[in-house]
Amino acid sequence: MHHRLILTTVLATSLLGCQATEETAPSGLDRLVFVSTPASVQAGVAPATPVQVAVIRADGSVNANSQAAVSLAPATVLVGDTLRGATIVQAVAGIATFPALDFGRPRTLQLVATSPRTVGALSADIVVLPGPPAVVRVTQAPTAGSANSPLVPALRVALLDARGNPAAVTGAVQVTIAAGPPTGLLNGTAITSLVNGVATFADLRLSAPGVYVLQAAAVGLALPIVTTGAVAVAP
C-alpha cells in the first residue's frame, strides 16, 4: 500500500493528469514496466546490469514504435542525496536504457519511472552498498600532547568511497611521522585495522617535544597519503 501511494503521488504531477498504477491503466494508454534493475549496486559505481524500462501496450506487448522520454527518480528522496547520471532517456524500440546511474549513499531504494501520457511504474528494491575506497581522510586529528603520553584527541582515519561514504573494505591504516624534530619517534600502535571503514589510533605517542605532522596511508592500497595538521608536543 505504501508503494502505491508513492507512485500515485508522483504520477499525479505528470502530464497524464490522473492517478493510476500499473494494475489500473486507463483504457488505451501505454504503461511503463521495469524489465531490468540491479538487485544491488555500489555507491558511485555504474551497475553492471543497467536499468531498463519498457513501454507496454494495453495488450501486454512492447510498443516497438515508442520513442517516449522516460524519467527516473527515487521513490523516496533523501536530503542531500540525488540520483545522478542520465535520468531522462528516450526509448529505442520501446525500451529505455539507463546505463550509468549513480545511486548515491548506501540504502535500499525503489525507482519511479514516468513518461507523459503513460502510466508510470515502481521498481523492485535496489540495495545500494558502499563503493570501493577512493580517498583516505583524517576525520579526527590530534592537536596536542606531552612527550611519551597519548596524543589527544585520538587520531581517526577513514577510507571513503567516491561519494564520501565509509568504503566497503577490510584492511589497515599505517601512521608515520611526516615532519618533526629529528630525534622524535612515534610509539604506540601505528598500524590499525579498519572497522566500518575507520581506523582509530588510541595510543599514539611521540618521544620528544616539538611540532610534528603525521601522515596516514592505507596499507596495500594505491591511495594518496593524507597528513594531519601541526601537533604540538610539550615536554
Secondary structure by P-SEA (a helix, b strand, c coil): caaaaaaaaaaaacccccccccccccccbbbbbbccccccccccccccccbbbbbcccccccccccccbbbbbbcccccccccccccbbbbcccccccccccccccccbbbbbbccccccccccbbbbccccccccccccccccccccccccccbbbbbbcccccccccccbbbbbbcccccccccccccbbbbcccbbbbcbbbbcccccbbbbbbcccccbbbbbbcbbbbcc
